[in-house]
Amino acid sequence: MASITETTVFTTPTDFDAEASDPKIEKTPPRLSNRSKGSQAAAAFMEKFEDLLNRQYSAQNPDGLVNFGVAENTLMQAELKDYFNSHLDLQDLDFTYGDSCAGSKRLFDAVIRLLNRYFKPLKPVLHEHLICGAGQSAILDQLTHLLCDDGEGILVANPFYSGFINDISGRAGCHMVGIDVETSDPSCPSNLAAFDAYMASNPPIRPRAVILCNPNNPLGFNYPRETLLAYCEFAQKWDLHLLCDEIYALSQFANKEKESDGTKRDFVSMLSVDVARETGCDPARVHVLYGMSKDFGANGLRLGVLVTQHNPQLRRTLLGISLLIKVSSPADALWSALLNDDKMLEKVVTTNQQRLAETVVYCQDFFRTQGVPIIQPEAAHFIFIDLRSFLRQTDDSDKKLVTAAEQEADLFYSFINNGVYVASGKGRGDRLNLSDVQPYL
Ligand SMILES: Cc1ncc(COP(=O)(O)O)c(C=O)c1O
């Protein structure tokens, strides 16, 4: 009778080992789809991003990189951590698929309260105008998939939040087309002339949509109402969808410099605009995106919202694939609790704004002392600094740095080699995340 030891798997080669040593089996990995090309390109970015996250400075990693480049808002983290840790109240429904794959009725009600309070919607927002998902990026991915065919494009003013590139190319296979606008005032309506010129040039990449990032990441300003109207007219003229990214809507703050030179503006949401009457644009083209990541300092909870009030066909089509990005019920329950708690909501919004304003004052002083020009911000989480006078013509090994891109890469890596990560503004300056700047400058 065979003993156990004679038949044990430990002495027999595993299937895997047998395959590895079989010369008939090809060494190339099994095929992935052609569609996966976009994701493979996105992976290169994600690997670098992961590497950065793992090399970050912390008390446990004192030699790590100081991360000024990623938009993570830690200013309210202590309060939010306490609140969320003590307010998770899951119901039976939270253990099921709930009452909607596009979120939950609880979350829809809570988001509508938030929008009514801060965005001044012209038309009441209803459940059937909303799609919630696991972060705004996930919603943009789905939207791109539904609005654009492979190889088509989405327009945006330069400089723009670089994460859009992965969001629209990674799966949907589309291209971000950055349009250079006037640098003296990148918020003014006349900037749409550059977009018109691009469209009139019979471009090789066919655009299907345009993104308006208001408040602007990375430049930190609110667009004036006239520019919102100009974007609507532009979308109508060229048969495009208009995607209004308002993820920094509540991150507004005082800035004495802007107040004293008369350039300070309030945030105006596209939801408050009478698109059809004021611009002649079909409101079915206009969609607003919002999320929990920035104003509520919760990138990790993954919660985003699409508000589309005049396009039931798009909303319904998105509903069809909404389970793929469904918000996890703990995140849904936590954000709903906060949005329904008027006192805490007010405290989170106003304290965040005060802390952002204090950080701006700190940065203004710091950069004034260092002789570094900055673009004065009034919203979002960044300060755009002009380091062009620090660009070098020759690197440490005497190699000539001819193009602007080479010189910027040289500066970028000098920062990295000295333990600091700063997001590059591609020829216009560099972006510093305001939220946790103070301890490090
Ligand atoms: C302008 C803008 N939109 C969208 C996002 C992504 O948001 P989410 O974390 O909800 O995917 C970011 C994140 O930095 C952002 O800055």
The ligand as an SDF file (V2000), in Angstrom:
LIG
                    3D

 16 16  0  0  0  0  0  0  0  0999 V2000
   -9.7760   68.4550  -11.9590 C   0  0  0  0  0  0  0  0  0  0  0  0
   -9.8640   67.0470  -11.4420 C   0  0  0  0  0  0  0  0  0  0  0  0
  -10.8520   66.2630  -11.8980 N   0  0  0  0  0  0  0  0  0  0  0  0
  -10.9620   64.9860  -11.4790 C   0  0  0  0  0  0  0  0  0  0  0  0
  -10.0730   64.4440  -10.5770 C   0  0  0  0  0  0  0  0  0  0  0  0
  -10.2170   62.9960  -10.1660 C   0  0  0  0  0  0  0  0  0  0  0  0
  -11.1450   62.8510   -9.1480 O   0  0  0  0  0  0  0  0  0  0  0  0
  -11.5150   61.4380   -8.4990 P   0  0  0  0  0  0  0  0  0  0  0  0
  -10.6000   61.2150   -7.3340 O   0  0  0  0  0  0  0  0  0  0  0  0
  -12.9520   61.6260   -8.0560 O   0  0  0  0  0  0  0  0  0  0  0  0
  -11.3800   60.3980   -9.5270 O   0  0  0  0  0  0  0  0  0  0  0  0
   -9.0290   65.2360  -10.0930 C   0  0  0  0  0  0  0  0  0  0  0  0
   -8.0240   64.6810   -9.1610 C   0  0  0  0  0  0  0  0  0  0  0  0
   -6.9580   65.2310   -8.9360 O   0  0  0  0  0  0  0  0  0  0  0  0
   -8.9310   66.5740  -10.5230 C   0  0  0  0  0  0  0  0  0  0  0  0
   -7.9600   67.3940  -10.0840 O   0  0  0  0  0  0  0  0  0  0  0  0
  1  2  1  0
  2  3  1  0
  2 15  2  0
  3  4  2  0
  4  5  1  0
  5  6  1  0
  5 12  2  0
  6  7  1  0
  7  8  1  0
  8  9  2  0
  8 10  1  0
  8 11  1  0
 12 13  1  0
 12 15  1  0
 13 14  2  0
 15 16  1  0
M  END
$$$$
